[in-house]
Structure formats: C-alpha cells, structure tokens
Amino acid sequence: MHRAVKMKTSGSHVLADVWLSEYEDEMEGLIAKVELALATSGMTVLGKVVHDFGGKAFTGVWLLSESHMSIHTFPERNFMNIDCFTCGDQGQPLLCVGDLIKGLQVDSAKIQILKRGE
C-alpha cells in the first residue's frame, strides 16, 4: 500500500476593490498598465483573454506561469476588482497590484492579502 505524500504548497493571493475618483483610462490603456505591473513584479504572462463590454468596461484574465491575474471594471461606478494569485515564491502579487493602482486616480481601495496552502 502506498501512502500519499503531502507536498508543501504555498502562495499569495491579493484581492483589491478599487474606487476611482475619476475613470479616465480607455480599455487599451488600462490593459497596458496591467501588463507593465505584471512585468515589473516578476510575472511571466503565458496568455490573456479580454472581453470588451463597451463603454470602457471589460474583464481581463492573464494566465501566468506563477498562476493568474484578473481585472473586472465597472466604469459607470468608478470601480474595479483586481485579483492576483501566485503559487510558490515566484512573482510578487502585492507589488503588481500596488503598481497598478498607483497609476490610477484612486479615491479608496480595500486590499486583502491571503496566504494560500501550507
């Protein structure tokens, strides 16, 4: 009889609710800011899917070798949700989310950092 070996898994999951004082970015500009934040935080993008809802509203998901990043925008409410998860020690999700919102006209933000696995 073989025993299952319990492997140590870990990761960081950063969730952000962001309220903007002004929603100035077009979809392409905000996507460029996401991709710059991913690059500067050590993430490796494997692919992305973006759905345009019109009027600056979109949902984008980036598949990362470290895990994933997503953003859901609600320009009519000056609001967006950001989700960045990495498994292991590669990449810096908090730096990624921080760099992204630093480049926006933020009124307030609620950021949660979850440690996953262990």
Phi and psi restraints in degrees (range 20) as a CNS / XPLOR table:
assign (resid 1 and name C) (resid 2 and name N)
       (resid 2 and name CA) (resid 2 and name C) 1.0 -96.2 20.0 2
assign (resid 2 and name N) (resid 2 and name CA)
       (resid 2 and name C) (resid 3 and name N) 1.0 139.2 20.0 2
assign (resid 2 and name C) (resid 3 and name N)
       (resid 3 and name CA) (resid 3 and name C) 1.0 -94.8 20.0 2
assign (resid 3 and name N) (resid 3 and name CA)
       (resid 3 and name C) (resid 4 and name N) 1.0 141.6 20.0 2
assign (resid 3 and name C) (resid 4 and name N)
       (resid 4 and name CA) (resid 4 and name C) 1.0 -71.4 20.0 2
assign (resid 4 and name N) (resid 4 and name CA)
       (resid 4 and name C) (resid 5 and name N) 1.0 133.1 20.0 2
assign (resid 4 and name C) (resid 5 and name N)
       (resid 5 and name CA) (resid 5 and name C) 1.0 -90.5 20.0 2
assign (resid 5 and name N) (resid 5 and name CA)
       (resid 5 and name C) (resid 6 and name N) 1.0 123.6 20.0 2
assign (resid 5 and name C) (resid 6 and name N)
       (resid 6 and name CA) (resid 6 and name C) 1.0 -83.5 20.0 2
assign (resid 6 and name N) (resid 6 and name CA)
       (resid 6 and name C) (resid 7 and name N) 1.0 114.3 20.0 2
assign (resid 6 and name C) (resid 7 and name N)
       (resid 7 and name CA) (resid 7 and name C) 1.0 -92.5 20.0 2
assign (resid 7 and name N) (resid 7 and name CA)
       (resid 7 and name C) (resid 8 and name N) 1.0 143.9 20.0 2
assign (resid 7 and name C) (resid 8 and name N)
       (resid 8 and name CA) (resid 8 and name C) 1.0 -74.1 20.0 2
assign (resid 8 and name N) (resid 8 and name CA)
       (resid 8 and name C) (resid 9 and name N) 1.0 126.4 20.0 2
assign (resid 8 and name C) (resid 9 and name N)
       (resid 9 and name CA) (resid 9 and name C) 1.0 -124.7 20.0 2
assign (resid 9 and name N) (resid 9 and name CA)
       (resid 9 and name C) (resid 10 and name N) 1.0 146.5 20.0 2
assign (resid 9 and name C) (resid 10 and name N)
       (resid 10 and name CA) (resid 10 and name C) 1.0 -153.9 20.0 2
assign (resid 10 and name N) (resid 10 and name CA)
       (resid 10 and name C) (resid 11 and name N) 1.0 160.7 20.0 2
assign (resid 10 and name C) (resid 11 and name N)
       (resid 11 and name CA) (resid 11 and name C) 1.0 -173.9 20.0 2
assign (resid 11 and name N) (resid 11 and name CA)
       (resid 11 and name C) (resid 12 and name N) 1.0 167.9 20.0 2
assign (resid 11 and name C) (resid 12 and name N)
       (resid 12 and name CA) (resid 12 and name C) 1.0 -118.9 20.0 2
assign (resid 12 and name N) (resid 12 and name CA)
       (resid 12 and name C) (resid 13 and name N) 1.0 134.3 20.0 2
assign (resid 12 and name C) (resid 13 and name N)
       (resid 13 and name CA) (resid 13 and name C) 1.0 -124.8 20.0 2
assign (resid 13 and name N) (resid 13 and name CA)
       (resid 13 and name C) (resid 14 and name N) 1.0 117.6 20.0 2
assign (resid 13 and name C) (resid 14 and name N)
       (resid 14 and name CA) (resid 14 and name C) 1.0 -110.9 20.0 2
assign (resid 14 and name N) (resid 14 and name CA)
       (resid 14 and name C) (resid 15 and name N) 1.0 124.2 20.0 2
assign (resid 14 and name C) (resid 15 and name N)
       (resid 15 and name CA) (resid 15 and name C) 1.0 -117.3 20.0 2
assign (resid 15 and name N) (resid 15 and name CA)
       (resid 15 and name C) (resid 16 and name N) 1.0 134.5 20.0 2
assign (resid 15 and name C) (resid 16 and name N)
       (resid 16 and name CA) (resid 16 and name C) 1.0 -135.6 20.0 2
assign (resid 16 and name N) (resid 16 and name CA)
       (resid 16 and name C) (resid 17 and name N) 1.0 131.1 20.0 2
assign (resid 16 and name C) (resid 17 and name N)
       (resid 17 and name CA) (resid 17 and name C) 1.0 -105.0 20.0 2
assign (resid 17 and name N) (resid 17 and name CA)
       (resid 17 and name C) (resid 18 and name N) 1.0 122.6 20.0 2
assign (resid 17 and name C) (resid 18 and name N)
       (resid 18 and name CA) (resid 18 and name C) 1.0 -125.2 20.0 2
assign (resid 18 and name N) (resid 18 and name CA)
       (resid 18 and name C) (resid 19 and name N) 1.0 124.0 20.0 2
assign (resid 18 and name C) (resid 19 and name N)
       (resid 19 and name CA) (resid 19 and name C) 1.0 -105.1 20.0 2
assign (resid 19 and name N) (resid 19 and name CA)
       (resid 19 and name C) (resid 20 and name N) 1.0 126.8 20.0 2
assign (resid 19 and name C) (resid 20 and name N)
       (resid 20 and name CA) (resid 20 and name C) 1.0 -99.7 20.0 2
assign (resid 20 and name N) (resid 20 and name CA)
       (resid 20 and name C) (resid 21 and name N) 1.0 144.2 20.0 2
assign (resid 20 and name C) (resid 21 and name N)
       (resid 21 and name CA) (resid 21 and name C) 1.0 -74.3 20.0 2
assign (resid 21 and name N) (resid 21 and name CA)
       (resid 21 and name C) (resid 22 and name N) 1.0 -28.0 20.0 2
assign (resid 21 and name C) (resid 22 and name N)
       (resid 22 and name CA) (resid 22 and name C) 1.0 -151.2 20.0 2
assign (resid 22 and name N) (resid 22 and name CA)
       (resid 22 and name C) (resid 23 and name N) 1.0 132.1 20.0 2
assign (resid 22 and name C) (resid 23 and name N)
       (resid 23 and name CA) (resid 23 and name C) 1.0 -98.6 20.0 2
assign (resid 23 and name N) (resid 23 and name CA)
       (resid 23 and name C) (resid 24 and name N) 1.0 93.2 20.0 2
assign (resid 23 and name C) (resid 24 and name N)
       (resid 24 and name CA) (resid 24 and name C) 1.0 -100.9 20.0 2
assign (resid 24 and name N) (resid 24 and name CA)
       (resid 24 and name C) (resid 25 and name N) 1.0 -19.8 20.0 2
assign (resid 24 and name C) (resid 25 and name N)
       (resid 25 and name CA) (resid 25 and name C) 1.0 -79.3 20.0 2
assign (resid 25 and name N) (resid 25 and name CA)
       (resid 25 and name C) (resid 26 and name N) 1.0 135.2 20.0 2
assign (resid 25 and name C) (resid 26 and name N)
       (resid 26 and name CA) (resid 26 and name C) 1.0 -75.2 20.0 2
assign (resid 26 and name N) (resid 26 and name CA)
       (resid 26 and name C) (resid 27 and name N) 1.0 163.6 20.0 2
assign (resid 26 and name C) (resid 27 and name N)
       (resid 27 and name CA) (resid 27 and name C) 1.0 -54.6 20.0 2
assign (resid 27 and name N) (resid 27 and name CA)
       (resid 27 and name C) (resid 28 and name N) 1.0 -47.7 20.0 2
assign (resid 27 and name C) (resid 28 and name N)
       (resid 28 and name CA) (resid 28 and name C) 1.0 -62.4 20.0 2
assign (resid 28 and name N) (resid 28 and name CA)
       (resid 28 and name C) (resid 29 and name N) 1.0 -38.8 20.0 2
assign (resid 28 and name C) (resid 29 and name N)
       (resid 29 and name CA) (resid 29 and name C) 1.0 -67.1 20.0 2
assign (resid 29 and name N) (resid 29 and name CA)
       (resid 29 and name C) (resid 30 and name N) 1.0 -40.8 20.0 2
assign (resid 29 and name C) (resid 30 and name N)
       (resid 30 and name CA) (resid 30 and name C) 1.0 -69.6 20.0 2
assign (resid 30 and name N) (resid 30 and name CA)
       (resid 30 and name C) (resid 31 and name N) 1.0 -37.8 20.0 2
assign (resid 30 and name C) (resid 31 and name N)
       (resid 31 and name CA) (resid 31 and name C) 1.0 -61.2 20.0 2
assign (resid 31 and name N) (resid 31 and name CA)
       (resid 31 and name C) (resid 32 and name N) 1.0 -41.6 20.0 2
assign (resid 31 and name C) (resid 32 and name N)
       (resid 32 and name CA) (resid 32 and name C) 1.0 -62.3 20.0 2
assign (resid 32 and name N) (resid 32 and name CA)
       (resid 32 and name C) (resid 33 and name N) 1.0 -38.4 20.0 2
assign (resid 32 and name C) (resid 33 and name N)
       (resid 33 and name CA) (resid 33 and name C) 1.0 -66.5 20.0 2
assign (resid 33 and name N) (resid 33 and name CA)
       (resid 33 and name C) (resid 34 and name N) 1.0 -39.6 20.0 2
assign (resid 33 and name C) (resid 34 and name N)
       (resid 34 and name CA) (resid 34 and name C) 1.0 -61.2 20.0 2
assign (resid 34 and name N) (resid 34 and name CA)
       (resid 34 and name C) (resid 35 and name N) 1.0 -47.3 20.0 2
assign (resid 34 and name C) (resid 35 and name N)
       (resid 35 and name CA) (resid 35 and name C) 1.0 -67.8 20.0 2
assign (resid 35 and name N) (resid 35 and name CA)
       (resid 35 and name C) (resid 36 and name N) 1.0 -33.4 20.0 2
assign (resid 35 and name C) (resid 36 and name N)
       (resid 36 and name CA) (resid 36 and name C) 1.0 -66.9 20.0 2
assign (resid 36 and name N) (resid 36 and name CA)
       (resid 36 and name C) (resid 37 and name N) 1.0 -43.8 20.0 2
assign (resid 36 and name C) (resid 37 and name N)
       (resid 37 and name CA) (resid 37 and name C) 1.0 -62.6 20.0 2
assign (resid 37 and name N) (resid 37 and name CA)
       (resid 37 and name C) (resid 38 and name N) 1.0 -39.6 20.0 2
assign (resid 37 and name C) (resid 38 and name N)
       (resid 38 and name CA) (resid 38 and name C) 1.0 -62.1 20.0 2
assign (resid 38 and name N) (resid 38 and name CA)
       (resid 38 and name C) (resid 39 and name N) 1.0 -44.6 20.0 2
assign (resid 38 and name C) (resid 39 and name N)
       (resid 39 and name CA) (resid 39 and name C) 1.0 -65.4 20.0 2
assign (resid 39 and name N) (resid 39 and name CA)
       (resid 39 and name C) (resid 40 and name N) 1.0 -44.7 20.0 2
assign (resid 39 and name C) (resid 40 and name N)
       (resid 40 and name CA) (resid 40 and name C) 1.0 -73.1 20.0 2
assign (resid 40 and name N) (resid 40 and name CA)
       (resid 40 and name C) (resid 41 and name N) 1.0 -15.7 20.0 2
assign (resid 40 and name C) (resid 41 and name N)
       (resid 41 and name CA) (resid 41 and name C) 1.0 -100.4 20.0 2
assign (resid 41 and name N) (resid 41 and name CA)
       (resid 41 and name C) (resid 42 and name N) 1.0 12.4 20.0 2
assign (resid 41 and name C) (resid 42 and name N)
       (resid 42 and name CA) (resid 42 and name C) 1.0 81.4 20.0 2
assign (resid 42 and name N) (resid 42 and name CA)
       (resid 42 and name C) (resid 43 and name N) 1.0 21.1 20.0 2
assign (resid 42 and name C) (resid 43 and name N)
       (resid 43 and name CA) (resid 43 and name C) 1.0 -89.3 20.0 2
assign (resid 43 and name N) (resid 43 and name CA)
       (resid 43 and name C) (resid 44 and name N) 1.0 150.4 20.0 2
assign (resid 43 and name C) (resid 44 and name N)
       (resid 44 and name CA) (resid 44 and name C) 1.0 -114.0 20.0 2
assign (resid 44 and name N) (resid 44 and name CA)
       (resid 44 and name C) (resid 45 and name N) 1.0 111.2 20.0 2
assign (resid 44 and name C) (resid 45 and name N)
       (resid 45 and name CA) (resid 45 and name C) 1.0 -81.1 20.0 2
assign (resid 45 and name N) (resid 45 and name CA)
       (resid 45 and name C) (resid 46 and name N) 1.0 125.2 20.0 2
assign (resid 45 and name C) (resid 46 and name N)
       (resid 46 and name CA) (resid 46 and name C) 1.0 -97.9 20.0 2
assign (resid 46 and name N) (resid 46 and name CA)
       (resid 46 and name C) (resid 47 and name N) 1.0 -26.2 20.0 2
assign (resid 46 and name C) (resid 47 and name N)
       (resid 47 and name CA) (resid 47 and name C) 1.0 -178.5 20.0 2
assign (resid 47 and name N) (resid 47 and name CA)
       (resid 47 and name C) (resid 48 and name N) 1.0 170.4 20.0 2
assign (resid 47 and name C) (resid 48 and name N)
       (resid 48 and name CA) (resid 48 and name C) 1.0 -151.5 20.0 2
assign (resid 48 and name N) (resid 48 and name CA)
       (resid 48 and name C) (resid 49 and name N) 1.0 154.0 20.0 2
assign (resid 48 and name C) (resid 49 and name N)
       (resid 49 and name CA) (resid 49 and name C) 1.0 -133.2 20.0 2
assign (resid 49 and name N) (resid 49 and name CA)
       (resid 49 and name C) (resid 50 and name N) 1.0 130.1 20.0 2
assign (resid 49 and name C) (resid 50 and name N)
       (resid 50 and name CA) (resid 50 and name C) 1.0 -128.5 20.0 2
assign (resid 50 and name N) (resid 50 and name CA)
       (resid 50 and name C) (resid 51 and name N) 1.0 131.3 20.0 2
assign (resid 50 and name C) (resid 51 and name N)
       (resid 51 and name CA) (resid 51 and name C) 1.0 -113.7 20.0 2
assign (resid 51 and name N) (resid 51 and name CA)
       (resid 51 and name C) (resid 52 and name N) 1.0 123.7 20.0 2
assign (resid 51 and name C) (resid 52 and name N)
       (resid 52 and name CA) (resid 52 and name C) 1.0 -90.4 20.0 2
assign (resid 52 and name N) (resid 52 and name CA)
       (resid 52 and name C) (resid 53 and name N) 1.0 117.3 20.0 2
assign (resid 52 and name C) (resid 53 and name N)
       (resid 53 and name CA) (resid 53 and name C) 1.0 -92.2 20.0 2
assign (resid 53 and name N) (resid 53 and name CA)
       (resid 53 and name C) (resid 54 and name N) 1.0 -1.6 20.0 2
assign (resid 53 and name C) (resid 54 and name N)
       (resid 54 and name CA) (resid 54 and name C) 1.0 86.6 20.0 2
assign (resid 54 and name N) (resid 54 and name CA)
       (resid 54 and name C) (resid 55 and name N) 1.0 157.4 20.0 2
assign (resid 54 and name C) (resid 55 and name N)
       (resid 55 and name CA) (resid 55 and name C) 1.0 60.8 20.0 2
assign (resid 55 and name N) (resid 55 and name CA)
       (resid 55 and name C) (resid 56 and name N) 1.0 37.9 20.0 2
assign (resid 55 and name C) (resid 56 and name N)
       (resid 56 and name CA) (resid 56 and name C) 1.0 75.3 20.0 2
assign (resid 56 and name N) (resid 56 and name CA)
       (resid 56 and name C) (resid 57 and name N) 1.0 -4.1 20.0 2
assign (resid 56 and name C) (resid 57 and name N)
       (resid 57 and name CA) (resid 57 and name C) 1.0 -85.5 20.0 2
assign (resid 57 and name N) (resid 57 and name CA)
       (resid 57 and name C) (resid 58 and name N) 1.0 133.0 20.0 2
assign (resid 57 and name C) (resid 58 and name N)
       (resid 58 and name CA) (resid 58 and name C) 1.0 -158.0 20.0 2
assign (resid 58 and name N) (resid 58 and name CA)
       (resid 58 and name C) (resid 59 and name N) 1.0 164.0 20.0 2
assign (resid 58 and name C) (resid 59 and name N)
       (resid 59 and name CA) (resid 59 and name C) 1.0 -122.3 20.0 2
assign (resid 59 and name N) (resid 59 and name CA)
       (resid 59 and name C) (resid 60 and name N) 1.0 132.3 20.0 2
assign (resid 59 and name C) (resid 60 and name N)
       (resid 60 and name CA) (resid 60 and name C) 1.0 -129.5 20.0 2
assign (resid 60 and name N) (resid 60 and name CA)
       (resid 60 and name C) (resid 61 and name N) 1.0 139.0 20.0 2
assign (resid 60 and name C) (resid 61 and name N)
       (resid 61 and name CA) (resid 61 and name C) 1.0 -130.5 20.0 2
assign (resid 61 and name N) (resid 61 and name CA)
       (resid 61 and name C) (resid 62 and name N) 1.0 127.8 20.0 2
assign (resid 61 and name C) (resid 62 and name N)
       (resid 62 and name CA) (resid 62 and name C) 1.0 -111.2 20.0 2
assign (resid 62 and name N) (resid 62 and name CA)
       (resid 62 and name C) (resid 63 and name N) 1.0 125.2 20.0 2
assign (resid 62 and name C) (resid 63 and name N)
       (resid 63 and name CA) (resid 63 and name C) 1.0 -85.5 20.0 2
assign (resid 63 and name N) (resid 63 and name CA)
       (resid 63 and name C) (resid 64 and name N) 1.0 123.2 20.0 2
assign (resid 63 and name C) (resid 64 and name N)
       (resid 64 and name CA) (resid 64 and name C) 1.0 -113.2 20.0 2
assign (resid 64 and name N) (resid 64 and name CA)
       (resid 64 and name C) (resid 65 and name N) 1.0 152.1 20.0 2
assign (resid 64 and name C) (resid 65 and name N)
       (resid 65 and name CA) (resid 65 and name C) 1.0 -64.7 20.0 2
assign (resid 65 and name N) (resid 65 and name CA)
       (resid 65 and name C) (resid 66 and name N) 1.0 -22.7 20.0 2
assign (resid 65 and name C) (resid 66 and name N)
       (resid 66 and name CA) (resid 66 and name C) 1.0 -85.5 20.0 2
assign (resid 66 and name N) (resid 66 and name CA)
       (resid 66 and name C) (resid 67 and name N) 1.0 -23.5 20.0 2
assign (resid 66 and name C) (resid 67 and name N)
       (resid 67 and name CA) (resid 67 and name C) 1.0 157.8 20.0 2
assign (resid 67 and name N) (resid 67 and name CA)
       (resid 67 and name C) (resid 68 and name N) 1.0 -103.0 20.0 2
assign (resid 67 and name C) (resid 68 and name N)
       (resid 68 and name CA) (resid 68 and name C) 1.0 -155.7 20.0 2
assign (resid 68 and name N) (resid 68 and name CA)
       (resid 68 and name C) (resid 69 and name N) 1.0 163.9 20.0 2
assign (resid 68 and name C) (resid 69 and name N)
       (resid 69 and name CA) (resid 69 and name C) 1.0 -140.0 20.0 2
assign (resid 69 and name N) (resid 69 and name CA)
       (resid 69 and name C) (resid 70 and name N) 1.0 137.6 20.0 2
assign (resid 69 and name C) (resid 70 and name N)
       (resid 70 and name CA) (resid 70 and name C) 1.0 -139.8 20.0 2
assign (resid 70 and name N) (resid 70 and name CA)
       (resid 70 and name C) (resid 71 and name N) 1.0 155.1 20.0 2
assign (resid 70 and name C) (resid 71 and name N)
       (resid 71 and name CA) (resid 71 and name C) 1.0 -142.9 20.0 2
assign (resid 71 and name N) (resid 71 and name CA)
       (resid 71 and name C) (resid 72 and name N) 1.0 136.3 20.0 2
assign (resid 71 and name C) (resid 72 and name N)
       (resid 72 and name CA) (resid 72 and name C) 1.0 -125.6 20.0 2
assign (resid 72 and name N) (resid 72 and name CA)
       (resid 72 and name C) (resid 73 and name N) 1.0 123.3 20.0 2
assign (resid 72 and name C) (resid 73 and name N)
       (resid 73 and name CA) (resid 73 and name C) 1.0 -109.8 20.0 2
assign (resid 73 and name N) (resid 73 and name CA)
       (resid 73 and name C) (resid 74 and name N) 1.0 144.5 20.0 2
assign (resid 73 and name C) (resid 74 and name N)
       (resid 74 and name CA) (resid 74 and name C) 1.0 -132.6 20.0 2
assign (resid 74 and name N) (resid 74 and name CA)
       (resid 74 and name C) (resid 75 and name N) 1.0 74.4 20.0 2
assign (resid 74 and name C) (resid 75 and name N)
       (resid 75 and name CA) (resid 75 and name C) 1.0 -62.0 20.0 2
assign (resid 75 and name N) (resid 75 and name CA)
       (resid 75 and name C) (resid 76 and name N) 1.0 -27.9 20.0 2
assign (resid 75 and name C) (resid 76 and name N)
       (resid 76 and name CA) (resid 76 and name C) 1.0 -67.1 20.0 2
assign (resid 76 and name N) (resid 76 and name CA)
       (resid 76 and name C) (resid 77 and name N) 1.0 -18.0 20.0 2
assign (resid 76 and name C) (resid 77 and name N)
       (resid 77 and name CA) (resid 77 and name C) 1.0 -113.5 20.0 2
assign (resid 77 and name N) (resid 77 and name CA)
       (resid 77 and name C) (resid 78 and name N) 1.0 5.3 20.0 2
assign (resid 77 and name C) (resid 78 and name N)
       (resid 78 and name CA) (resid 78 and name C) 1.0 52.1 20.0 2
assign (resid 78 and name N) (resid 78 and name CA)
       (resid 78 and name C) (resid 79 and name N) 1.0 48.0 20.0 2
assign (resid 78 and name C) (resid 79 and name N)
       (resid 79 and name CA) (resid 79 and name C) 1.0 -140.5 20.0 2
assign (resid 79 and name N) (resid 79 and name CA)
       (resid 79 and name C) (resid 80 and name N) 1.0 150.3 20.0 2
assign (resid 79 and name C) (resid 80 and name N)
       (resid 80 and name CA) (resid 80 and name C) 1.0 -151.5 20.0 2
assign (resid 80 and name N) (resid 80 and name CA)
       (resid 80 and name C) (resid 81 and name N) 1.0 151.8 20.0 2
assign (resid 80 and name C) (resid 81 and name N)
       (resid 81 and name CA) (resid 81 and name C) 1.0 -108.8 20.0 2
assign (resid 81 and name N) (resid 81 and name CA)
       (resid 81 and name C) (resid 82 and name N) 1.0 136.9 20.0 2
assign (resid 81 and name C) (resid 82 and name N)
       (resid 82 and name CA) (resid 82 and name C) 1.0 -127.4 20.0 2
assign (resid 82 and name N) (resid 82 and name CA)
       (resid 82 and name C) (resid 83 and name N) 1.0 138.9 20.0 2
assign (resid 82 and name C) (resid 83 and name N)
       (resid 83 and name CA) (resid 83 and name C) 1.0 -138.3 20.0 2
assign (resid 83 and name N) (resid 83 and name CA)
       (resid 83 and name C) (resid 84 and name N) 1.0 121.3 20.0 2
assign (resid 83 and name C) (resid 84 and name N)
       (resid 84 and name CA) (resid 84 and name C) 1.0 -134.2 20.0 2
assign (resid 84 and name N) (resid 84 and name CA)
       (resid 84 and name C) (resid 85 and name N) 1.0 120.3 20.0 2
assign (resid 84 and name C) (resid 85 and name N)
       (resid 85 and name CA) (resid 85 and name C) 1.0 -125.2 20.0 2
assign (resid 85 and name N) (resid 85 and name CA)
       (resid 85 and name C) (resid 86 and name N) 1.0 135.4 20.0 2
assign (resid 85 and name C) (resid 86 and name N)
       (resid 86 and name CA) (resid 86 and name C) 1.0 -130.1 20.0 2
assign (resid 86 and name N) (resid 86 and name CA)
       (resid 86 and name C) (resid 87 and name N) 1.0 141.7 20.0 2
assign (resid 86 and name C) (resid 87 and name N)
       (resid 87 and name CA) (resid 87 and name C) 1.0 -105.4 20.0 2
assign (resid 87 and name N) (resid 87 and name CA)
       (resid 87 and name C) (resid 88 and name N) 1.0 140.1 20.0 2
assign (resid 87 and name C) (resid 88 and name N)
       (resid 88 and name CA) (resid 88 and name C) 1.0 83.3 20.0 2
assign (resid 88 and name N) (resid 88 and name CA)
       (resid 88 and name C) (resid 89 and name N) 1.0 -159.0 20.0 2
assign (resid 88 and name C) (resid 89 and name N)
       (resid 89 and name CA) (resid 89 and name C) 1.0 -102.9 20.0 2
assign (resid 89 and name N) (resid 89 and name CA)
       (resid 89 and name C) (resid 90 and name N) 1.0 3.5 20.0 2
assign (resid 89 and name C) (resid 90 and name N)
       (resid 90 and name CA) (resid 90 and name C) 1.0 -85.5 20.0 2
assign (resid 90 and name N) (resid 90 and name CA)
       (resid 90 and name C) (resid 91 and name N) 1.0 139.6 20.0 2
assign (resid 90 and name C) (resid 91 and name N)
       (resid 91 and name CA) (resid 91 and name C) 1.0 79.1 20.0 2
assign (resid 91 and name N) (resid 91 and name CA)
       (resid 91 and name C) (resid 92 and name N) 1.0 163.0 20.0 2
assign (resid 91 and name C) (resid 92 and name N)
       (resid 92 and name CA) (resid 92 and name C) 1.0 -132.5 20.0 2
assign (resid 92 and name N) (resid 92 and name CA)
       (resid 92 and name C) (resid 93 and name N) 1.0 87.7 20.0 2
assign (resid 92 and name C) (resid 93 and name N)
       (resid 93 and name CA) (resid 93 and name C) 1.0 -62.9 20.0 2
assign (resid 93 and name N) (resid 93 and name CA)
       (resid 93 and name C) (resid 94 and name N) 1.0 -36.2 20.0 2
assign (resid 93 and name C) (resid 94 and name N)
       (resid 94 and name CA) (resid 94 and name C) 1.0 -66.2 20.0 2
assign (resid 94 and name N) (resid 94 and name CA)
       (resid 94 and name C) (resid 95 and name N) 1.0 -41.4 20.0 2
assign (resid 94 and name C) (resid 95 and name N)
       (resid 95 and name CA) (resid 95 and name C) 1.0 -61.6 20.0 2
assign (resid 95 and name N) (resid 95 and name CA)
       (resid 95 and name C) (resid 96 and name N) 1.0 -41.7 20.0 2
assign (resid 95 and name C) (resid 96 and name N)
       (resid 96 and name CA) (resid 96 and name C) 1.0 -59.7 20.0 2
assign (resid 96 and name N) (resid 96 and name CA)
       (resid 96 and name C) (resid 97 and name N) 1.0 -52.6 20.0 2
assign (resid 96 and name C) (resid 97 and name N)
       (resid 97 and name CA) (resid 97 and name C) 1.0 -64.6 20.0 2
assign (resid 97 and name N) (resid 97 and name CA)
       (resid 97 and name C) (resid 98 and name N) 1.0 -41.5 20.0 2
assign (resid 97 and name C) (resid 98 and name N)
       (resid 98 and name CA) (resid 98 and name C) 1.0 -61.5 20.0 2
assign (resid 98 and name N) (resid 98 and name CA)
       (resid 98 and name C) (resid 99 and name N) 1.0 -44.0 20.0 2
assign (resid 98 and name C) (resid 99 and name N)
       (resid 99 and name CA) (resid 99 and name C) 1.0 -63.6 20.0 2
assign (resid 99 and name N) (resid 99 and name CA)
       (resid 99 and name C) (resid 100 and name N) 1.0 -38.6 20.0 2
assign (resid 99 and name C) (resid 100 and name N)
       (resid 100 and name CA) (resid 100 and name C) 1.0 -64.3 20.0 2
assign (resid 100 and name N) (resid 100 and name CA)
       (resid 100 and name C) (resid 101 and name N) 1.0 -51.4 20.0 2
assign (resid 100 and name C) (resid 101 and name N)
       (resid 101 and name CA) (resid 101 and name C) 1.0 -74.1 20.0 2
assign (resid 101 and name N) (resid 101 and name CA)
       (resid 101 and name C) (resid 102 and name N) 1.0 -21.1 20.0 2
assign (resid 101 and name C) (resid 102 and name N)
       (resid 102 and name CA) (resid 102 and name C) 1.0 -62.5 20.0 2
assign (resid 102 and name N) (resid 102 and name CA)
       (resid 102 and name C) (resid 103 and name N) 1.0 -28.7 20.0 2
assign (resid 102 and name C) (resid 103 and name N)
       (resid 103 and name CA) (resid 103 and name C) 1.0 -90.4 20.0 2
assign (resid 103 and name N) (resid 103 and name CA)
       (resid 103 and name C) (resid 104 and name N) 1.0 11.3 20.0 2
assign (resid 103 and name C) (resid 104 and name N)
       (resid 104 and name CA) (resid 104 and name C) 1.0 -115.7 20.0 2
assign (resid 104 and name N) (resid 104 and name CA)
       (resid 104 and name C) (resid 105 and name N) 1.0 165.7 20.0 2
assign (resid 104 and name C) (resid 105 and name N)
       (resid 105 and name CA) (resid 105 and name C) 1.0 -87.2 20.0 2
assign (resid 105 and name N) (resid 105 and name CA)
       (resid 105 and name C) (resid 106 and name N) 1.0 78.7 20.0 2
assign (resid 105 and name C) (resid 106 and name N)
       (resid 106 and name CA) (resid 106 and name C) 1.0 -85.8 20.0 2
assign (resid 106 and name N) (resid 106 and name CA)
       (resid 106 and name C) (resid 107 and name N) 1.0 128.8 20.0 2
assign (resid 106 and name C) (resid 107 and name N)
       (resid 107 and name CA) (resid 107 and name C) 1.0 -87.2 20.0 2
assign (resid 107 and name N) (resid 107 and name CA)
       (resid 107 and name C) (resid 108 and name N) 1.0 -47.2 20.0 2
assign (resid 107 and name C) (resid 108 and name N)
       (resid 108 and name CA) (resid 108 and name C) 1.0 -158.5 20.0 2
assign (resid 108 and name N) (resid 108 and name CA)
       (resid 108 and name C) (resid 109 and name N) 1.0 159.9 20.0 2
assign (resid 108 and name C) (resid 109 and name N)
       (resid 109 and name CA) (resid 109 and name C) 1.0 -148.1 20.0 2
assign (resid 109 and name N) (resid 109 and name CA)
       (resid 109 and name C) (resid 110 and name N) 1.0 144.6 20.0 2
assign (resid 109 and name C) (resid 110 and name N)
       (resid 110 and name CA) (resid 110 and name C) 1.0 -118.0 20.0 2
assign (resid 110 and name N) (resid 110 and name CA)
       (resid 110 and name C) (resid 111 and name N) 1.0 118.2 20.0 2
assign (resid 110 and name C) (resid 111 and name N)
       (resid 111 and name CA) (resid 111 and name C) 1.0 -118.4 20.0 2
assign (resid 111 and name N) (resid 111 and name CA)
       (resid 111 and name C) (resid 112 and name N) 1.0 130.0 20.0 2
assign (resid 111 and name C) (resid 112 and name N)
       (resid 112 and name CA) (resid 112 and name C) 1.0 -116.5 20.0 2
assign (resid 112 and name N) (resid 112 and name CA)
       (resid 112 and name C) (resid 113 and name N) 1.0 137.6 20.0 2
assign (resid 112 and name C) (resid 113 and name N)
       (resid 113 and name CA) (resid 113 and name C) 1.0 -118.8 20.0 2
assign (resid 113 and name N) (resid 113 and name CA)
       (resid 113 and name C) (resid 114 and name N) 1.0 119.5 20.0 2
assign (resid 113 and name C) (resid 114 and name N)
       (resid 114 and name CA) (resid 114 and name C) 1.0 -113.0 20.0 2
assign (resid 114 and name N) (resid 114 and name CA)
       (resid 114 and name C) (resid 115 and name N) 1.0 133.3 20.0 2
assign (resid 114 and name C) (resid 115 and name N)
       (resid 115 and name CA) (resid 115 and name C) 1.0 -91.5 20.0 2
assign (resid 115 and name N) (resid 115 and name CA)
       (resid 115 and name C) (resid 116 and name N) 1.0 127.7 20.0 2
assign (resid 115 and name C) (resid 116 and name N)
       (resid 116 and name CA) (resid 116 and name C) 1.0 -108.0 20.0 2
assign (resid 116 and name N) (resid 116 and name CA)
       (resid 116 and name C) (resid 117 and name N) 1.0 151.9 20.0 2
assign (resid 116 and name C) (resid 117 and name N)
       (resid 117 and name CA) (resid 117 and name C) 1.0 78.7 20.0 2
assign (resid 117 and name N) (resid 117 and name CA)
       (resid 117 and name C) (resid 118 and name N) 1.0 -140.7 20.0 2
